Amino acid sequence: MATASDAQTMLETMLGSKAKFKEGQLEAILALVEGRKRALVVQRTGWGKSVVYFIATRLLRDEGLGPTILISPLLSLMRDQVRMAESLGVKAVSLNSSNQSQWDEIEAQLKADEIDILMVSPERLANERFRAATLASIPKGIGLFVVDEAHCISDWGHDFRPDYRRIQRITELLPPNIPLLATTATANDRVVEDVEEQLGPELTVIRGPLGRESLYMQAIRLDDQAERLAWLAKYLPRADGSGIVYTLTVADAKRVSAWLAEQGINAPAYYGGVPNRPELEEALRNDEVKALVATVALGMGFDKPDLSFVVHFQRPGSVIFYYQQIGRAGRAIDRAEVVLLTGAEDDAIAEYFIGGAFPPEEVLDGVLKVLEERDGAREADLIANVNATQGTIKQALKTLEVEGAVTRTNSGWTRTPNPWQLDAERVERVTAARHAEQERMVELVASSECLMSFVTRE
């Protein structure tokens, strides 16, 4: 059985001979490796949550256990983690949409017990081949199950993703002797309670202070976009180092980036559909650009320890979402500037996202009606027969699939025999929570107290 000294040796191998565990790290590792427990770690950004599961994985593998399955929400997070794992001699690979040509090779390595950590997005849990073949091919079974950015499990969490709801079903099926680790830096009490409920009883919760002394925060109200663009054009050339400018929409990311380019400032747009995301991330890490003008696509897991500033072009919809994004800055430097700009369109954008969080009931019913009449209908059939946009149809299918009402086959979509009814109470409850979060952001902008104290009190 691994000991604290074994974990310390691993830490020094990973980070150098003078490395010491931060408060809570060793406790979490031993809970997993010695206690085979389920643990929820809530620690500030930059604390080193990945250190916990890398070292726990290495120790468990040395005991002859199977690989770690890591549910990770963003490709940028996966890329960073693969690099970090190598320093510990941990072989980490990811199955994702960008490396489909490697899937067969990865599955063969998994079957041969040559992989220590398999990283997948939560959406991969919807894939029948992954559930029935990939996971089943692991000869020793799962050694450790990790849910990174675990606030996504919760309806209350700032970045709720429907596929995270599948995790509860998987954890219910895990044998009790398989340790489980859930990590997040952005969970208030309400979210923590929700995650605890979904991950089962006897969950060990390890929480630390969330304050970041290196971040110097201010909020500035500039109603007109032209004012904010002018402010950015003056601020960025004077700012130390490089950083991130966050926008709420893809259109604004492109607009702000184009404006800055006209001013001679190299700040490319970064969003979910941009084709060269890895190259843009590396350019920011290497200070080859002044900033990336990014949507939420550049958020959880992106790691540049000396990131010098984060500017929000608009007000985010939640305080904990805001905390997560500003946490990209000031991890290994004494001072980083965090500036929240807020404008006239903020409320309208927030209301748009709140209103679109759930597909309309009539669209859900329309999709089910088509599938009941036409088994194996494809997405194009649904678009032609349901009065909704393609994006709303996709959202409805995702919701119904996660809730077990429909399933995807090679021929199309099929209605399952499971009864289904919209959980209207849940929709109302989550929508009300979103409005409350929006109001807290309004209060933050107007607050005269220390902004970090305001944020971390959530």
PyMOL commands that set and color helices and strands:
alter all, ss='L'
color gray80, all
select helices_A, chain A and resi 4-15+25-33+49-62+75-86+97-111+122-126+128-137+150-153+162-173+189-199+225-238+250-262+277-285+319-326+346-355+361-373+379-385+390-402+424-446+451-456
alter helices_A, ss='H'
color red, helices_A
select strands_A, chain A and resi 38-42+68-71+92-95+117-120+144-147+180-184+203-207+215-221+243-246+269-270+291-294+309-312+336-342+406-409+412-415
alter strands_A, ss='S'
color yellow, strands_A
deselect
rebuild
show_as cartoon
